[in-house]
Amino acid sequence: MSLKRIRLELARTRDFPQGSPSHGYEFLAPLDAGGHLEPSAWSQAKGACTVRRFWNNEPDEHGTLIHRRNGSWAFSYAPGDDDDEPIFRFDRHNFVEGEYVSVTEHDGVTRPFRVVRVAPAVIRT
């Protein structure tokens, strides 16, 4: 298993035609050599699979990357589904710099994010 730190930044939207490096996510997840999520490795390391949502002028949110029974993935910030942010086809994405991912955020809007960094995760114990 190779645990990676992945940074997503807001891609071009109507409100941000150039995208925005101050809106996005940083999360830890196990990736295979091709940059795809490894569900079996996630189940062994799910406690380390954290997420930080950063949004300009708002406090950071901290949560976890969850893998649901139906095979979908989401960012979750509290127990229950009310605050979960589903990630469209997360299991099919290739997490390499320059690729795009769509996240349905708290407000119900699905926004595009660009993978800007994938680096080995350093876990402090």
N, C-alpha and C positions, 0 to 999 in steps of 0.2 A: 504494500500500500504506500502511496505517495501523497501525503497531506499537503495541499497547496493553499496559499493565501491568494485570493482572487479579488481584484478591484474592478467594479463596474461603475462607469460614470454615465450620467444622462446623455443620450445621443440627441440628435437634432429633433426638436419639437417646434410647434408653433410659438410657444412662449420663449424657447431657447433655440433660435435658428442655428447657432454655432455649437449647440450642446452645452453642457456645464460640468466642469470638474468639481464644483462644490455641491453637487447633488448626486448621490449614489449609494453604493453598498461596498463593504469589504467583508468577505466571508472565507471560512476555512472549509475545505471539502477534499475528499480523497478522489484523485484523478488517476486514470490509467495512462499509459505512455502516449496515447493519442489525444489526451485532454478530455476524455469523457468521464462523467461521474461513475463511481463504482459503488452500487448499492450495498453489496456484501461488505465492503470495507467500511462504508458509512455505519452499518450496524455495529461494527466493532469499535468505531471511533466517534460515535455520535455525540458524546459529551464534549469533544473538542471541536465539533463543527458549529462554530458560533458565527453570528452575523452582527455587523454594525451598520446601521442606516444613518448616513449623514446627509443633512438637508440644510442648505444655507439658512442661517438665522434661526434655526430650530435646534433644540437639544438632540444629541445623538440618541438613537434607540438601539438597544442591545437585545439580541435574541439568539435563536438557534435555527439551523437548517434542518427541516424535518422531511422525512420520506413517508408519505401516507400509504395506507394499505392498498389503495387503488393504483399505486405506482407513481403518483404525481409528487412533486416537490413543492415546498413553500418555505418562506421565512416566517417564523413565529416568534412573537415577543412576549406572550403570556399564555398560560394554559387555556385550552379551548380554541375554537376556530374563528372567533369573532375578529381577531386582529391579524390573522394569517394573510400573507401576501403570496398568492399562487404564482408560480413561474411557468410560463408557457413552454411546453416541450423541453424542460430543463434536462431531461435524460438524453435527449438527442443532440444537445449542443456540444460543440467542440470548443472547450475553453482555452483558446489561444488568443493572443493580443490581436485586436482588430475585428473580432467576431462580435455579433450582436445578440442580445437576450431581451425578451419582453417580460416585465414584472407588472402584475396587477396590484396596485398599491392600496393603502387604507381607504382612499377616497373612491375606489372602484374603477379608476382610470388605469388602463394598461399603457405603460410607457416603455420606450426603447432605451436600452442601456448598451454601452460598448465596453467590451473587455479591454481594459487598458494595461493590466498587469497580472501576470501569473508567476508566482515565486514560491519556492519552498517555504512551508510554514515552520516557524520556530515556536515550539511549545515550551513554555516555562512551567516547571512544576514546583 
